[in-house]
Amino acid sequence: MERRRTFSREFKLEAVRLVTERGVTVAQAAKDLDVHENVLRKWVRELREAPQEAFPGNGKQTAQDAEIARLRKEVAKLKMERDILKKPRPTSRRSRCEVRLRGETPRGMAGQSDVRGARCLARRLLRLAGAPQEPAQP
């Protein structure tokens, strides 16, 4: 497998000068420099569109590419936040394991306590709370 060739900024600028300033055809310049014609045409177009930002080099981004990368990161962050907010909270009614603290008694149990012996316990507690306390004996 062939490795992709890389060209320096200076090489690209000189190749474009051959075509634009010296009047050499793109086909002839590409053949002389051993570069594909479409690559040379692309270099000419890039230099014509943005002379200051043309051929930024490895690891350097144009201002537009940097802005696109920043916006993509922001979109990813916003999607993550949205997905977190969409998830039901543990106390949500959509939960299967929900325990109701207050609510109506089912029809078949009306007048009955939900916990066996709860009424007796409540009566005993009320009696204890209402009973006068005896002084402690020495």
N, C-alpha and C positions, 0 to 999 in steps of 0.2 A: 504494500500500500504506500502510495506516495504521500510525503508530508507536504502540507500546504506551505508555499513560499510566503515569506513576509518581506515587505519592501519598506525602506526608511522614508520618512517624510521628504527628505531632500531628493531621493530618487524619483518619487512621484511628482514633485514640483518640476524637476528637469524634464521628465517625460511629457508633462502637460505643456511646458514651454516649447518643446519641439513641435508640438501640434499647433499651438496658438500663435507663437511669435515667429517661428522660423518657416511656417507654411508646409511642413511635412505632413503627408496624409496620415490618418489614424492607422490605416492598414500597414503602411510602410514603417512607421514608428514602432508599432506593436511587433512587427517582424524583426526589426533591428534590435529591439530591447528584449525579445523573447518573452513577450507578455501577450495575453489574449486581447483581441481588439475590444471586446466588450468591457474588459477591466479598464483599459485605457480610456474608453469613452466615459465610463463611470467616474474616473478620476477627473476628467475634464469637467463633467457636469457638477461634481462636488465642489471643485474649486470655483466654478462660475457662480454657484448658488450661495456659498458662504466661504469667502476667502479666508477669513480669520479662524473659522472653526474647521476648516478642511484638514483631513488627515490627522486626527488628534493623537494617534499612536496607541500603543498597548496600555490598557488600564485607564486611559483618559477618556472622559465622556464629554460630549457636547452639552451645552446648557439644556437643550431640548431633551436629550436622553436622560440627563440627571433629573429633570422635572418629571419625566414619565416614570422613572424608577421610584421617586419619592411618592408620586400619586398612587402607584401600585401598592406600595407598602401601606399607605393610608387606607386604601380600599380593603386590603386584607385585614387590617386592624379593625375597621368598622364592621366588616362581616363577622369577625370573631365576637365582637361586642354584641352584635345583633343576635347571633346564635345563642349567646349566653342568656340574653334577656328572653329569648323565646322558650327556653327550657322551663318546665314547671318547677315552682319552688317546692321544697319538701312539705310545706304546710298547705299546699294547694289542694283543692277539692278533687282534682283529677287523680290524686294519688290513690292507689289501691289499698294501702294500709291505713287509711284515715280512721281516726277514732273521734266520734262526735262527743263533745263535752256537754253540750246543751241541745235539747231537741225534744220532740214529742215522743211520748211512750207509744209503742206499737199498740194497735187496737186490742189484740188479745190479752195484753198485759195491763190494761187500764186499771188503776186502783191497786195494783200489786207492786211490790218493790222489786227492783231489778236484781238486787243482791239478796240472797237468802239470809234472813235473820237481821237485816239492816234496821227494820223498824224497832225490834226489841232492843238493839244496841243503842239506837237513838233515844229511846225512852229511858234506858238505864243512865245514859250520860246526862240527860236532863234532870233526873232525880238526884244524881250525885252533885250536879252543879247547884241545885236548889236546896240541898240539905245543909242545915247549919253545922258549922264545924265545932267540934268539941275541943275544949282547951286541952293541951297536952298535960298529962300527969307526971309529977316529978319522980 
